[in-house]
Amino acid sequence: MTGGARPAGAGPADGVLARGAVLSEGSDLVAHLVADAAIKGVIVLVALIVLALGMVLLWKRVGRAEPPRRDDR
């Protein structure tokens, strides 16, 4: 029984190839998750910049008004 033909997929390298395929899929998933986190980070950063600019513009418009005038001169 030692010299018989092996069925396809029963070699010692098949397990290594299967694990490599799983690792490849896992690394693709990690790359996708990292790219997704980077895109979300950029969106949050842009939103914070827009918020800060809006607050500065409002502060300049509302916060630095002239002192009220007295009409009873």
N, CA, C and O atoms as CSV, one atom per row, in Angstrom:
chain,resi,resn,atom,element,x,y,z
A,1,MET,N,N,0.788,-1.183,0.000
A,1,MET,CA,C,0.000,0.000,0.000
A,1,MET,C,C,0.837,1.257,0.000
A,1,MET,O,O,0.275,2.351,-0.043
A,2,THR,N,N,2.125,1.160,0.045
A,2,THR,CA,C,2.943,2.356,0.084
A,2,THR,C,C,3.224,2.903,-1.304
A,2,THR,O,O,3.568,4.078,-1.426
A,3,GLY,N,N,3.097,2.124,-2.328
A,3,GLY,CA,C,3.434,2.596,-3.653
A,3,GLY,C,C,2.232,2.942,-4.497
A,3,GLY,O,O,2.368,3.146,-5.703
A,4,GLY,N,N,1.058,3.014,-3.899
A,4,GLY,CA,C,-0.150,3.266,-4.672
A,4,GLY,C,C,-0.288,4.727,-5.065
A,4,GLY,O,O,0.420,5.599,-4.561
A,5,ALA,N,N,-1.196,4.962,-5.956
A,5,ALA,CA,C,-1.449,6.334,-6.409
A,5,ALA,C,C,-2.247,7.084,-5.346
A,5,ALA,O,O,-3.178,6.547,-4.746
A,6,ARG,N,N,-1.859,8.337,-5.132
A,6,ARG,CA,C,-2.568,9.159,-4.153
A,6,ARG,C,C,-3.703,9.901,-4.841
A,6,ARG,O,O,-3.584,10.276,-6.007
A,7,PRO,N,N,-4.788,10.112,-4.135
A,7,PRO,CA,C,-5.858,10.915,-4.728
A,7,PRO,C,C,-5.431,12.381,-4.813
A,7,PRO,O,O,-4.558,12.827,-4.067
A,8,ALA,N,N,-6.032,13.097,-5.696
A,8,ALA,CA,C,-5.696,14.510,-5.877
A,8,ALA,C,C,-6.022,15.275,-4.598
A,8,ALA,O,O,-7.081,15.078,-4.001
A,9,GLY,N,N,-5.121,16.132,-4.190
A,9,GLY,CA,C,-5.338,16.945,-3.004
A,9,GLY,C,C,-4.899,16.281,-1.722
A,9,GLY,O,O,-5.250,16.751,-0.639
A,10,ALA,N,N,-4.139,15.198,-1.808
A,10,ALA,CA,C,-3.725,14.513,-0.588
A,10,ALA,C,C,-2.236,14.647,-0.346
A,10,ALA,O,O,-1.697,13.930,0.497
A,11,GLY,N,N,-1.559,15.518,-1.034
A,11,GLY,CA,C,-0.120,15.686,-0.875
A,11,GLY,C,C,0.222,16.536,0.329
A,11,GLY,O,O,-0.642,17.254,0.833
A,12,PRO,N,N,1.466,16.478,0.809
A,12,PRO,CA,C,1.852,17.264,1.980
A,12,PRO,C,C,1.863,18.760,1.703
A,12,PRO,O,O,1.707,19.548,2.636
A,13,ALA,N,N,2.041,19.173,0.467
A,13,ALA,CA,C,2.078,20.605,0.150
A,13,ALA,C,C,0.682,21.192,0.017
A,13,ALA,O,O,0.529,22.413,-0.001
A,14,ASP,N,N,-0.334,20.350,-0.075
A,14,ASP,CA,C,-1.688,20.867,-0.259
A,14,ASP,C,C,-2.168,21.642,0.963
A,14,ASP,O,O,-2.850,22.658,0.829
A,15,GLY,N,N,-1.816,21.167,2.151
A,15,GLY,CA,C,-2.191,21.889,3.363
A,15,GLY,C,C,-1.522,23.247,3.438
A,15,GLY,O,O,-2.128,24.216,3.896
A,16,VAL,N,N,-0.279,23.323,2.994
A,16,VAL,CA,C,0.451,24.590,2.984
A,16,VAL,C,C,-0.186,25.551,1.997
A,16,VAL,O,O,-0.335,26.738,2.288
A,17,LEU,N,N,-0.563,25.046,0.834
A,17,LEU,CA,C,-1.204,25.907,-0.158
A,17,LEU,C,C,-2.554,26.401,0.342
A,17,LEU,O,O,-2.915,27.558,0.132
A,18,ALA,N,N,-3.295,25.521,1.002
A,18,ALA,CA,C,-4.589,25.937,1.519
A,18,ALA,C,C,-4.415,27.001,2.603
A,18,ALA,O,O,-5.170,27.973,2.639
A,19,ARG,N,N,-3.430,26.828,3.486
A,19,ARG,CA,C,-3.186,27.846,4.509
A,19,ARG,C,C,-2.716,29.150,3.872
A,19,ARG,O,O,-3.062,30.229,4.354
A,20,GLY,N,N,-1.942,29.070,2.810
A,20,GLY,CA,C,-1.509,30.283,2.116
A,20,GLY,C,C,-2.677,31.022,1.510
A,20,GLY,O,O,-2.713,32.252,1.513
A,21,ALA,N,N,-3.641,30.269,0.985
A,21,ALA,CA,C,-4.826,30.912,0.417
A,21,ALA,C,C,-5.624,31.607,1.510
A,21,ALA,O,O,-6.148,32.700,1.297
A,22,VAL,N,N,-5.718,30.986,2.670
A,22,VAL,CA,C,-6.437,31.606,3.777
A,22,VAL,C,C,-5.686,32.844,4.242
A,22,VAL,O,O,-6.308,33.870,4.516
A,23,LEU,N,N,-4.376,32.771,4.337
A,23,LEU,CA,C,-3.591,33.934,4.732
A,23,LEU,C,C,-3.720,35.050,3.710
A,23,LEU,O,O,-3.765,36.225,4.074
A,24,SER,N,N,-3.780,34.693,2.437
A,24,SER,CA,C,-3.936,35.694,1.397
A,24,SER,C,C,-5.281,36.401,1.540
A,24,SER,O,O,-5.367,37.622,1.418
A,25,GLU,N,N,-6.328,35.620,1.799
A,25,GLU,CA,C,-7.642,36.223,1.994
A,25,GLU,C,C,-7.645,37.078,3.259
A,25,GLU,O,O,-8.257,38.145,3.288
A,26,GLY,N,N,-6.968,36.615,4.295
A,26,GLY,CA,C,-6.901,37.381,5.533
A,26,GLY,C,C,-6.149,38.682,5.360
A,26,GLY,O,O,-6.559,39.712,5.894
A,27,SER,N,N,-5.054,38.649,4.621
A,27,SER,CA,C,-4.296,39.878,4.406
A,27,SER,C,C,-5.066,40.838,3.504
A,27,SER,O,O,-4.948,42.055,3.649
A,28,ASP,N,N,-5.854,40.298,2.572
A,28,ASP,CA,C,-6.715,41.159,1.762
A,28,ASP,C,C,-7.759,41.841,2.639
A,28,ASP,O,O,-8.067,43.020,2.462
A,29,LEU,N,N,-8.298,41.078,3.589
A,29,LEU,CA,C,-9.286,41.644,4.499
A,29,LEU,C,C,-8.661,42.725,5.369
A,29,LEU,O,O,-9.265,43.776,5.584
A,30,VAL,N,N,-7.465,42.477,5.867
A,30,VAL,CA,C,-6.775,43.477,6.699
A,30,VAL,C,C,-6.484,44.725,5.873
A,30,VAL,O,O,-6.667,45.842,6.358
A,31,ALA,N,N,-6.040,44.555,4.654
A,31,ALA,CA,C,-5.766,45.711,3.787
A,31,ALA,C,C,-7.046,46.499,3.538
A,31,ALA,O,O,-7.030,47.730,3.537
A,32,HIS,N,N,-8.146,45.799,3.331
A,32,HIS,CA,C,-9.428,46.467,3.109
A,32,HIS,C,C,-9.848,47.240,4.355
A,32,HIS,O,O,-10.309,48.377,4.254
A,33,LEU,N,N,-9.693,46.632,5.522
A,33,LEU,CA,C,-10.076,47.302,6.760
A,33,LEU,C,C,-9.195,48.517,7.047
A,33,LEU,O,O,-9.685,49.534,7.538
A,34,VAL,N,N,-7.905,48.419,6.747
A,34,VAL,CA,C,-7.003,49.557,6.946
A,34,VAL,C,C,-7.369,50.695,6.001
A,34,VAL,O,O,-7.390,51.857,6.406
A,35,ALA,N,N,-7.656,50.366,4.751
A,35,ALA,CA,C,-8.059,51.397,3.789
A,35,ALA,C,C,-9.377,52.036,4.215
A,35,ALA,O,O,-9.541,53.250,4.093
A,36,ASP,N,N,-10.311,51.242,4.710
A,36,ASP,CA,C,-11.592,51.758,5.165
A,36,ASP,C,C,-11.402,52.705,6.354
A,36,ASP,O,O,-12.016,53.771,6.407
A,37,ALA,N,N,-10.558,52.317,7.295
A,37,ALA,CA,C,-10.292,53.173,8.453
A,37,ALA,C,C,-9.603,54.469,8.025
A,37,ALA,O,O,-9.892,55.532,8.574
A,38,ALA,N,N,-8.699,54.391,7.057
A,38,ALA,CA,C,-8.008,55.592,6.580
A,38,ALA,C,C,-8.989,56.551,5.908
A,38,ALA,O,O,-8.919,57.762,6.118
A,39,ILE,N,N,-9.900,56.013,5.105
A,39,ILE,CA,C,-10.891,56.857,4.433
A,39,ILE,C,C,-11.802,57.517,5.465
A,39,ILE,O,O,-12.099,58.708,5.361
A,40,LYS,N,N,-12.242,56.755,6.450
A,40,LYS,CA,C,-13.096,57.334,7.491
A,40,LYS,C,C,-12.340,58.387,8.298
A,40,LYS,O,O,-12.920,59.398,8.693
A,41,GLY,N,N,-11.068,58.162,8.544
A,41,GLY,CA,C,-10.259,59.144,9.253
A,41,GLY,C,C,-10.145,60.444,8.483
A,41,GLY,O,O,-10.228,61.527,9.063
A,42,VAL,N,N,-9.956,60.340,7.186
A,42,VAL,CA,C,-9.868,61.543,6.344
A,42,VAL,C,C,-11.199,62.285,6.352
A,42,VAL,O,O,-11.221,63.514,6.412
A,43,ILE,N,N,-12.311,61.550,6.292
A,43,ILE,CA,C,-13.631,62.192,6.326
A,43,ILE,C,C,-13.822,62.939,7.638
A,43,ILE,O,O,-14.304,64.072,7.635
A,44,VAL,N,N,-13.456,62.328,8.756
A,44,VAL,CA,C,-13.597,62.980,10.057
A,44,VAL,C,C,-12.692,64.201,10.142
A,44,VAL,O,O,-13.095,65.233,10.678
A,45,LEU,N,N,-11.474,64.096,9.619
A,45,LEU,CA,C,-10.546,65.225,9.642
A,45,LEU,C,C,-11.091,66.401,8.840
A,45,LEU,O,O,-11.036,67.542,9.300
A,46,VAL,N,N,-11.608,66.139,7.661
A,46,VAL,CA,C,-12.181,67.203,6.829
A,46,VAL,C,C,-13.384,67.821,7.530
A,46,VAL,O,O,-13.559,69.039,7.502
A,47,ALA,N,N,-14.213,66.992,8.158
A,47,ALA,CA,C,-15.381,67.517,8.873
A,47,ALA,C,C,-14.947,68.416,10.034
A,47,ALA,O,O,-15.565,69.454,10.275
A,48,LEU,N,N,-13.899,68.030,10.748
A,48,LEU,CA,C,-13.405,68.868,11.838
A,48,LEU,C,C,-12.841,70.189,11.334
A,48,LEU,O,O,-13.014,71.224,11.978
A,49,ILE,N,N,-12.173,70.161,10.197
A,49,ILE,CA,C,-11.634,71.402,9.619
A,49,ILE,C,C,-12.772,72.328,9.209
A,49,ILE,O,O,-12.719,73.532,9.461
A,50,VAL,N,N,-13.804,71.765,8.576
A,50,VAL,CA,C,-14.962,72.581,8.168
A,50,VAL,C,C,-15.661,73.146,9.399
A,50,VAL,O,O,-16.071,74.307,9.400
A,51,LEU,N,N,-15.798,72.343,10.436
A,51,LEU,CA,C,-16.424,72.812,11.672
A,51,LEU,C,C,-15.608,73.949,12.295
A,51,LEU,O,O,-16.172,74.952,12.731
A,52,ALA,N,N,-14.298,73.792,12.336
A,52,ALA,CA,C,-13.440,74.827,12.909
A,52,ALA,C,C,-13.531,76.123,12.096
A,52,ALA,O,O,-13.598,77.211,12.669
A,53,LEU,N,N,-13.535,76.009,10.782
A,53,LEU,CA,C,-13.655,77.218,9.953
A,53,LEU,C,C,-15.000,77.908,10.173
A,53,LEU,O,O,-15.077,79.133,10.260
A,54,GLY,N,N,-16.043,77.111,10.261
A,54,GLY,CA,C,-17.363,77.688,10.522
A,54,GLY,C,C,-17.423,78.395,11.866
A,54,GLY,O,O,-18.013,79.469,11.983
A,55,MET,N,N,-16.813,77.793,12.879
A,55,MET,CA,C,-16.808,78.422,14.199
A,55,MET,C,C,-16.005,79.716,14.187
A,55,MET,O,O,-16.401,80.694,14.821
A,56,VAL,N,N,-14.889,79.734,13.477
A,56,VAL,CA,C,-14.075,80.954,13.399
A,56,VAL,C,C,-14.844,82.054,12.676
A,56,VAL,O,O,-14.832,83.207,13.106
A,57,LEU,N,N,-15.508,81.704,11.588
A,57,LEU,CA,C,-16.279,82.714,10.862
A,57,LEU,C,C,-17.424,83.258,11.707
A,57,LEU,O,O,-17.680,84.463,11.709
A,58,LEU,N,N,-18.109,82.382,12.419
A,58,LEU,CA,C,-19.181,82.855,13.297
A,58,LEU,C,C,-18.633,83.716,14.427
A,58,LEU,O,O,-19.242,84.722,14.790
A,59,TRP,N,N,-17.497,83.334,14.980
A,59,TRP,CA,C,-16.900,84.111,16.072
A,59,TRP,C,C,-16.536,85.505,15.583
A,59,TRP,O,O,-16.753,86.492,16.286
A,60,LYS,N,N,-15.983,85.583,14.376
A,60,LYS,CA,C,-15.609,86.894,13.839
A,60,LYS,C,C,-16.844,87.737,13.551
A,60,LYS,O,O,-16.843,88.945,13.788
A,61,ARG,N,N,-17.886,87.111,13.047
A,61,ARG,CA,C,-19.072,87.872,12.673
A,61,ARG,C,C,-19.879,88.284,13.904
A,61,ARG,O,O,-20.328,89.427,13.984
A,62,VAL,N,N,-20.067,87.400,14.840
A,62,VAL,CA,C,-20.933,87.669,15.986
A,62,VAL,C,C,-20.141,88.182,17.180
A,62,VAL,O,O,-20.589,89.092,17.878
A,63,GLY,N,N,-18.989,87.615,17.414
A,63,GLY,CA,C,-18.252,87.918,18.630
A,63,GLY,C,C,-17.548,89.254,18.635
A,63,GLY,O,O,-17.288,89.786,19.714
A,64,ARG,N,N,-17.233,89.815,17.515
A,64,ARG,CA,C,-16.475,91.068,17.467
A,64,ARG,C,C,-17.338,92.218,16.940
A,64,ARG,O,O,-16.910,92.983,16.076
A,65,ALA,N,N,-18.499,92.321,17.446
A,65,ALA,CA,C,-19.379,93.418,17.019
A,65,ALA,C,C,-18.940,94.712,17.703
A,65,ALA,O,O,-18.250,94.686,18.722
A,66,GLU,N,N,-19.341,95.819,17.140
A,66,GLU,CA,C,-19.027,97.120,17.739
A,66,GLU,C,C,-19.805,97.254,19.044
A,66,GLU,O,O,-20.870,96.658,19.208
A,67,PRO,N,N,-19.262,98.043,19.968
A,67,PRO,CA,C,-20.029,98.249,21.216
A,67,PRO,C,C,-21.316,99.000,20.903
A,67,PRO,O,O,-21.367,99.773,19.947
A,68,PRO,N,N,-22.346,98.779,21.694
A,68,PRO,CA,C,-23.618,99.457,21.412
A,68,PRO,C,C,-23.479,100.974,21.573
A,68,PRO,O,O,-22.794,101.461,22.473
A,69,ARG,N,N,-24.144,101.698,20.682
A,69,ARG,CA,C,-24.100,103.161,20.739
A,69,ARG,C,C,-25.176,103.702,21.657
A,69,ARG,O,O,-26.273,103.156,21.773
A,70,ARG,N,N,-24.826,104.772,22.286
A,70,ARG,CA,C,-25.812,105.441,23.130
A,70,ARG,C,C,-26.445,106.568,22.317
A,70,ARG,O,O,-25.737,107.404,21.757
A,71,ASP,N,N,-27.748,106.591,22.253
A,71,ASP,CA,C,-28.450,107.606,21.466
A,71,ASP,C,C,-28.745,108.874,22.253
A,71,ASP,O,O,-29.217,109.852,21.672
A,72,ASP,N,N,-28.489,108.889,23.532
A,72,ASP,CA,C,-28.822,110.063,24.359
A,72,ASP,C,C,-27.618,111.003,24.527
A,72,ASP,O,O,-27.334,111.420,25.650
A,73,ARG,N,N,-26.935,111.332,23.495
A,73,ARG,CA,C,-25.786,112.225,23.584
A,73,ARG,C,C,-26.171,113.615,23.841
A,73,ARG,O,O,-25.307,114.487,23.942
